[in-house]
Amino acid sequence: MTQIGSREVPITPRLTVAVCAGNELVRRGLGSILDDLAIVDNDVYCENWEHACRLMSTTPVDILIIAEAGYGNCQLPDGVQTKILVLVDATDLRTALKDAPPWAHGFLARQDLTPTGLDEAVRRVAAGKSQIPAQLASELIQRAAAPLPARVARPAKLTSRESETLALLADGLSNKQIARRLSISDHGAKRLVASLLLKLDSPNRTMAVVTAIKSGLIEPSVT
């Protein structure tokens, strides 16, 4: 906290953000944007996944931005707390989903790669909120509206409370915001979110929303 006049103002913690990209121009471009973001304290660069894994295992990195395709089958090192933000092409849904790591914490469309868009995405991922590009979410919702093949099993059925919570997750609400919206305790909201992650077999909130949309658990009216 810092003192301003007679009131205390919370200090927003600044972040260490790493960029993983083999292309030097991509690294420099993202680095230039990151340098101008007030939320970023330090930005570092990795040429490949092995370098990124060594960095995350030895250095506190808050967020890793994966800026290129081809990392869908990579494994996150055990014990690493770094949150992963993946750049995707929202106009090519099939490739975006194929290449996206299943442990990603958020997605940002390259079409939205502006200082404001990157700043918002970094802040949302850092706060543990779901981060999905509007265009990508819209396309996923449209796909979810189509009938599923008979051989594809839907995830476990959700309770009405879990369905309400899922819709709020899709809107990017935090546990505290969910608790206020549902008039329940913070602990109750945390328990509902944990139950959703378990039922949807998802490592985090963002992937739970992606799985739910692809499976048709979120209705097409949700945006």
N, C-alpha and C positions, 0 to 999 in steps of 0.2 A: 504494500500500500504506500501511496505517497500523499503528502499533505498539500492541499491547495486551499488556501484561506482557512475556513473552519471545517472543511469536509475532507474526508479521505477518499481517494480515487484509486481503484485497483489497477495495478500495473499489468499490462498484457504481456505475458512471457513471449520473448522472441525465439524464433526457431532456427535450427540448423537443417537446411534442405539440400539434398544431394540430387544430382541429375545423372541418369544412366542413359547414355546414347553413344553409339560408335561414331556418329557424324559430328565432326568438330564444329561445323556451322550451327548445328542444332544445339550443341552444348553452349556455344557462345551466345546464341540468340536467347535461350532460356535464362542463361546467367545474367544477361543484360537486364531482362525483365525482373528477375529475382532481386538484383542489386537495388532496384528502386522500390521494393515492397517494404513497408515499415515493419511488417510482421517477421521478416527474415533477418536474422542476425548474421548468419554465415551460410554461404553456398559453396558446395564442393562438387567435383565432377568425376564420373566413372566411365571408362570407355567400353566396359562389358560387364556381364553379370558376375563373373568371378571377382573382378575388382570391387563391385558393389557389395558383394557378400563379405569380402575382407574388411571393407570400410565399416559396414554395419556391425560386424562382430568385434571391432576394436575401438570404434568411435561412436559416441552418442549422436545418432542421426534421427531427427524427429520425423522427417518425411523424405521418402525417396520417390522422385518422379521418373517413371519409365517412359522415355520419349520415343521409343521405336517399337515396332512389332517384333514378334518372335520370342517372347518370354513366357508364353503360355504354359510351357512344361517345366519351367524352372522351379526350384524348391527354395523356400525361405529358410535360412539357417535357424536352427533351434535356439530359442531364448531371445531372439531379436525382437525388440519392441517397436521398431520403425514402422510407420504407416506408409502404405504404398498408394501413390496416385498415378494412374495410367492414362496416357494420352491415346485417344482412339479416333478413328475416322467415323463420324456419325452417319456418313453417307454409304458406308459399307458395313452393314450390321453383321453379316456372317463372319467376315474377317475380324471385326472388332471383338466379337464374342469368342471366336476360336483362339485368338492370340492373347486374350486377357487372362492373367493369372487368377486362379480361383480364390486366392487370398488377398486380392486387391481391396483396398479400403475406399477407393473412389475412382471415378472416371471423369476425364475432361476432354471434350471434343476439340480437335485441333482447330476447328472453325471458330471456337470460342476462346482461342489462345490470345487474349489481350491482357494487359496489366490488371485490369479490373476482374476479368474472368479468372485469371490465375490466382489473384489475391483471395477471391471468394472461395475458390476450390481448396486452396491451402488452409484457409481458416476453418472451413467446414470439416475437412479431413482431420485436422489437428484437434478439433472439438469432439471428434467421434461421431459426427453426423453423416448420414448417407449423402453421397455426392454422385449424381448421375446426370449427364447432359439431358436437357429437355427433349432434344430431338431423338436421342437414343431411347429414352424412356417412352416417348410417343410411339416409336417403331416397335418396341418390345410389347407395348400394350396392344397395338394393332395385331401383332402376331398372336398374342394371348387370346384375342377375341376369336381366332379361328379354331374350329374343333380339333381336339387332340387326336392323333391316331389311336386306335383301340389298344395297341400294344404298349402305349406309353402310360404309365401309372402316375396319377397325381400324387403330390406329397400328402402326408397325413392331414386329416381334417382338422381345421382350427376351430376353437371355441369362438363364440361371438365376441368375447373380450379380446381374444388374440387377433381376430379379424379387424377390430377397431384399431388395435395397436399397430397392426401391419399397415393400415392405410395412413396412420400418422407417421410411421417410419418412412413411408414413401414420400411424404411431404417434407422429410428432413428434420422432424422434431427430435429434440433431445429427450432423455428420460424424464427430466424435470418438467419439460413442456407437456410430455405425454401424461404425466401424473396430474398436472393441472387440468388438462383437457378432459381426462376421464374421471376427475375428482377422486383420485386414489393417492396413496402414499408414494413417495419416491421409490421405496423398497418394492412396493407392489408393481410399479412400472418396470423396474429393473428385472423383476421376476418374470413378467410377461415377455419382455424382450428376450431374455435368456431362453424362455420356452420356445419362442419363435425360431431363434437361431438353431436350437436343437432339432425341432421338427423339420425345418427346411435344410438341415445339414449344411449350414453356412457358417464360415468362420467369423463373419462380422456383419454389421447392419446393412452395408451397401450390397453385399452379395446376397443377403436374405431378400432384399427388395428385387434384385435382378432375378433370382430364382422364382420368387412369387409371381412376378410379371410374366416370365416365360411359361410358367405352369398354369396361368390363368386364375390365380388366386386373388389377383387385384383386378377389379372390373375395369373395362375400357373407359368408364367415366372418370376414373381417378387420374389426375394429372400431377 
